């Protein structure tokens, strides 16, 4: 990219400074604060532990999420030497990626009145450990891949605008390819949308040159990653398995999500209407339709109550196109000058919301607030008590079961390769145990596993020596019923507590297959 032009722009300097500040707020304390979705957090910490133990996603364990979802926390844990710093440092690494890209993409295409609020919003979406659309106190790194996907999608959509200082074919192609590759290997849904968008840009003569190059670079990057990773086939199989459980969405789901965002769609429609009224273009109309529909489709696949972020990017593009058209015609009428103010009004509430949440996480982490998680590996992960009392009670109850389970495991001789037949396995990483192979990063009933679509018992428990069977949890009952035959034939109980039954592999049990078994299994 043309770094000299970008860095000379004051707006670019502000965005780089903001990215640096947000990264320091996370990496400085190097602790994880969480008030909700405790079980989701363990997905990434367990994944980081697996990576550092030499495993690879979709080769040694099943997951429908992209490999970067696990390699980034692993990098954070490796750099810091602490699982508690894994997610803050992983997010800081992402900000080091998004800072320069935001500075380049936004300042090369948008005037500062648009580039600054959209850039700050994009960086805050990445940085803030809150599921998009939830309250300031709902601190959690859960589903961070969705926030990263939204941010990358916003920058990619803005690239539909021609740069203000002439074509930059290779700079734009490199930026777009970096964003597409990130989206593809974070979550496939975003990757498919990104490739579809590059295909749409082939219809635009101003963008066609760099879009073709970006497609080629993205494919080359994907092939290079596959050569190192070797998990693409397993990734596709795990995606198909998850799609069989929860991949489809009904018209009612789409309608409900659209109505929930009616105010956002109305503001977006107003700005788009002005843009197309001043200068009609079917390509622009197709772009705005893509922003509205693709964002809605992504939202209903996510577990978030609000936040179609593509509408913010589309609104910025609409205003920039409107103002460029009016400037080309000799003047900007007063009503058009208000458009950037409208955009600031659209983005400011989310900017303030995320800023407050990020500041709250920093304060809690810096002061070591809250209850530490009850295992040595999680010494820098803490559960503070805020105003969301119901969530706190549920989380503390969950941690109490883990505390008892950890003590029980420590009393078992050689507690290696322990699996948990519930949502996630927090014990391998927390106690520094050898992670099992062939199992799943997480099991969420009717989300990525059900009675018709699931991993076979041989594959799921083939690398397990100790099996933790919770009496209370997220979804232990249906999983215990689903894998009852495998458990009965291959494991025997050795210890029982108030919350757990620990079963050990029978000495007479035949070794289970470690081969992948991702095909759908239909129960009779």
N, C-alpha and C positions, 0 to 999 in steps of 0.2 A: 504494500500500500504506500501511498505518497505520504510518508510520515512527516516530512518537512512542512507541507501545507497544513496538515491536520494539527500538528503541535503548535503552529504559529497562531492558531485560532483560539481566542480566549475561551470560547465555549468548550473546546476540546480540553483545554487545561483544567477547566472546572470539572468536567466529567472524569478525567483521570484522577484529579484530587479526590472526588467523591468516592470513586472505586477504591482508592488507597485508604481513605478514612474508614469506609465500611469494612474493608478487610482487616484493618487494625482493631476495630471494635470486636471482631470475632476472634482473631488469632491472638490478640494481646492476652486476655485472660486464659485462653486455651482450655475452656471448660464448656461442657454441654449442659444447658438448663432446659428442662422439659416439664411441662405441666399437663400435657395431654398426649395421647397416642404413644404411650410408653412402649407398647408391644411393637409398633411400627419402627421405632428407633432401633430396636434390636435386630431388625432385618439388615440394616447397614453395618452395625457393629459386628454382627456375626459374619457378614460378608467380608468385611475388612480382615477379620481374623482368619477366614478361610484363604483369602488371597495371600496373606503373609505366611500362611502354612503351606503354600505351594499349590493350592487348588485354582482352578479356572472356572468362571461361570459357564454354564451350559455344557461343560465337559465333565466336571466333577460334582456339580449340583445343579438342580433344575431352577430356572427362573425365567419369567416372561419379561423381565426388565433387562435393559441393555447392560453390557459389561461395565461401562463407565460408572454406573450406579454403585458398583462395588469397588472398582479400582480407585476412584477418587477418595472415598473414605480410607481405603488401604494406604494411599499416598499420605493422607493426613496423619494416620496412625504411625506410619513409618518415619515421617519427618519429626513428629513430636515424641514418639515413644510411648504414647498414651492413647487408648481407645476413647477416653473422654474428650480428647482434642481432635479426634478424627473428623467429625462433621464440621466444626468451626474452621479447621484448616482446609478441609476439602472445599468449603464455600469460599474461603480466601483465595484458593487456587482458581476457582471459577471466576472470581472478580478480577483476578489478574488477566484472565482471558477476555472477559467482557469489557473491561475498562478501555483498552485500546480500540477494540472493535466498535464499541459505542461511539467513542470519540471520532473515529474515522467515518463510519457510516452516517451518523446523524449530522455531523457538522459539514459533511460534503454534500448533503442533500436538503437539509432544512435550515431555515433562518434560526438564529439563537433563541428567539421567543418560543419556538417549537422544539428545537433540539434539546434545550436544557431541561424543560419539564419531562419530556419523553425519555431522555437519557437518565435522569435521576430516578424516574419511576422504574425503568428497566433494571437499573442496578439494584434498587431496593427490593424488587421482586426476587432477584437472585439472593440478596444478602439476608433478608429478614426470615428468621426461623419460625414462620407462621404459615399454615396452610392458607392459600389465597382465599380471601373472603371471610376468614374467621377473626375472632376478637383479638385485641392486643395481648390479652393474657393467655391466649391459647398457644403458648410457646412449644414448638416442636420442629425438629428437622424431618419429620415424617413427610413422605411424598415430595421431597425436595426436587426430584426429577421433573415434576410437573411445572414448578416455578422456573426451572432452568429452560425447559422446553418453551414456555410462554415467552421468556425473554429473548431467546434465539429467534423465535418466530416473529416477534415484533421488529427486530433489526432486519430480518430478511425481507419482511413486507415493505419496509421503508426503502429498500434498495430498488423497488420498482420505479422510483423517481430517478430521472437523469441527474447526474452530478452537476453542480452549479458551475464548475470550472472545466467542462469538457470531459470526454470519455476517459476512463481509467480501466481499461479492459482487464489487465492481469491483477491489479490491486482489488478490483471488485470481485473478480473470479475467486481469488484466494480467500477473501472475506466470506463470500457466500459459501464456498466449499467447506470452510472451517465450521460455519454455523450448521450446514446440512449434516456434516459428519457427526458433530456433537449431538444433534437431535436424533439421528438414526441410532447411535450407540448409547443414548440415554433411555429413549422409549420409542418403540417402533411407530406408534401413532404419529408422533411429531415428524419422524423421518419420512413417512409416506406423504404427509402434507407438504413437507419441504420439497420433495422431488416433484410433486404435482405443481407446486408454485413455479419451480424452475421451468417445467414444461409449459406453463401458462406464459411465462416471459418470452418464450420462443416466438410468440405472436407479435411481440413488440420489437420493432427494428432498432430502437434505442438501447434495448437491453439484451438483444439476441446474442451479440458477440460475447459478452462476459458470461451470459447464462449458459451458453454451450460449453465454454471453458470450465465453468463451475461444475457442470454435470460430469465432464471428463475427470476433473480433479477429485470430485466426490467419489466416483467409482474407483479411481486409483487408490484413494485413501482407504476405502472400504476393503479393497483387495489386500492392501498392505497390512491393515489391522487383522484381517482374517489369517494372513500368513503367520502372524505372531500369536494370535489368539486360538485359532482353530476351532471356534465354537459356533460358527454360523449355522451349521445344520441343526445343532441342538437348540439354538436360539429360535429358529423357525418352528421346530417341533414343539417347543415349550409355548410359543406364541399361539400355535394352533390349538394346543391343549387348553390354554386359558380362554381362547376365543370360544371354544365349545361350551364353556361354563357360563361366561358373562359377556361375550363379545357383541351380542346383538342389542340394539336399542329400539324402542317402539316410537311411533309418532307421538304418543302421549308424553314420553320422556323429553322429546325435542320441544314439544309445545310448552310443557311446564318450564323448561329451562329458558325458553325464549320469553315467556311472560315474566319470569323472575328478573329478566334483564330488559324489560320494556323501556325503562327510562334511558338506559344506555343506547338501545337501538333507536329511540326517537332522536336523541342528540346526534348520533351517528348519521341517521337518515337526513336530518336537517343540513348538516355540513356537506354530505354527499350530494344532496339535492341542489344546493347552491353551486357546488363545483360543476356538476353536469349541466346545470341551467346556463351558466356563463359560457361553457364550451362543452358541447356534447362529444363524447367519444365512446364507442362501444367497447374499446379495450379497457378504458377506465371503468366503465360500468361493470365489466366482467371482473376487474380487479376488486372493486368494492363488494360485489356479490361474493367473491371468494373469501374476503375478510369476514363477512357476516356469517357465511355458512360453515366454513372450515372451523372457525372459532367455536361455533355452537356444537359441531360434531365432536370436537376435542373435549369440550366442557362436559358433555354427558358421559364421556368415557372416564373422566376424572372423578375423584371423590372430593369435590369442593363445592361450597354452596353458592359462590359468586365469583365472577371474574373472567369475562371473555376479553382477554387482553388484545386480541387482534383488532377489536373495535377502536382501541386507543391509537394503535399504529395506523389503521385506516383513516381515522379522523385527522391525524397529523398530515398524512399524504393528501387528503382532500383539501385541507386549508392551504397547504403549500402550492398545490396545483391551481387553486382558485386565485391566490395572490400573484403567482407567476403570470397567469393569463391576463389579469387586470393590469399588471405592470407592463406587459407587452403591448397592451392597448393604450397606454399613455397615462394611466392614473388609477389609483385605488380609492373607490368611494368610501365614505365614512363607515357604512355598515360592514364593509369587508375588513376594516381595521380592527373591528371588534372580534374577529374570528380567533386570533391567538389568545385573546382574553377568555373566550369561551373554552378554548382548549385547556388553558391553565385551570379554569374552574372545574373542568372534567377530571383532571389528573391530580389536583391538589389534595382532595380528601384522602386518596389512597397513598399519596406521598407522605402526608402527615401521619396517617395510620401506621404505615410500615416504619417510618422513622421512630415513632414512639415505641413500637414493639422491639425494634433493634436496640434502641437505647435501654429498654427494660432488660433485655437479655444481657447486655453488657454490664449493667449495674448488678444484676443478680450474680453473674459469673465472677465479676471482680470482687464481690463481697463474700463469695462462697456461700451464698444463701441456700437454704433448703436441706433436705435429707439426702445423704449420699446413697447411691445404689448399693445393695448388700452383697457385692462380690469384689474381690481384689482388682479385677480387670476394669471395673467401672468406677474407680476411685474419684475420677474427675467428672462423673455424670451425676447430676443432682436434681432432686424434685422439690422445687420451692412451693410454698403455699401462698397462693394469691387469692383473688376474690371468686374464682370458679370452684366453689367448695365441693360440688358434686363430683367433678372430675378429679379433684385431689383425693377424695375418699376412695374412689375406684382405683386410682393409681397406687395409693399407699397400700390398699388391700392386695393388689397384684404383686407389689414388691415384697409384701409379707410372705406370700406363697413362694417367691423365689428365694427368699432368705432361708426358709425351711428346706426347700429343695437343694440348695447349695450345701447346707450342713449335712443333709442326708447323703449326698453324693460323696462328700469328703470322708464319710465313714465307710464307703465301699472300697475294697482293695482295688487298685489300678483302675480308677474310673475313666477309662479312655473311650473315645468314640461314642459319646452319649448322645442320643437323639431324644427330642421331645415331640410327642404326638399331640401337638396343638398348633397354635398360630405360628410360633417361631421358637427357635432354640436360643435362649439367652445364656446357657451354662457353659458351652464350649469356650466362648470368648471370655466370659466373666471369670472362669476358673482356670483358663489357660490350658484346656484339654485339647487333645487331638480332635479335629472336626471330623464327623463321619463323611463318607462319600456316597454319592448316588441319591441323596435325599433332596428335599426342596428347601429353598431359602425361606419360604413361608407357605403355610397352608391356611387359606381363608375359605371357609365353606360357602359355596355358591358364588365365590368370586374367582378362584382359580382351581377349585376342586369340588366335585359333587359325586353322587352315586354312579353317574354314567361316564364322566370324564375325570380320570385320575391316573396317577402313576401307579404301576403295579406294586404290590407289597414286596416282591423280590427286589425291585429296583430301589424303592424308597428306603427299605430297612436292611439292604444288603451289606452296607458298611457299618452297621450298628452293633455294638457289643453290649451297651446298656441302654435300655429304653425307659424314658421317663413318661409315666402315664398320669396326667393331672386329674384330680377329682373335681377341680373347678378351674375354669379358664375361658378362653374365647370361644372355641368350638371343639372341645375334647370328645363329647359324646358321639357325634356323627362320625368322627374319624376313627374312634375306637370300634364302632360297629363296622365301618367299611373295611378295616384291616384286622378284624377279629380272628380270622383263620390263620393269617400270617403270624400274628402274635401268639396264638395258642400253640401252633406247631413248632415255633422256633424260640420262644422266650418263656422263662419261668420267674415268678415274683421272688425277690430276695429281701425286700424291705418295704414297709408301708408306714406312712406318716399321716398326719391330719389332712394334708393336701396332695400327697403323691403316693404312687405305687412305682417302685423301681424294679424293673424286670431285667434279668441277665440272659444272654443267649445260652441256650441249652448246650451242654457238652456233646450231646448226641445229635444235635440238629445239623442237618446238611448245610453247607455254605450256600448262602443265597447268591443269585446272579448279580454281578455288578454292572451288567450291560444296561444301556439305556432302554427304557420301555415307555416311550412317550405316547404311543398310540392310544386312542380312546378305548376304554374298556367298558363294555355294556354289561351291567349286572343282569342276571337272569330274572 
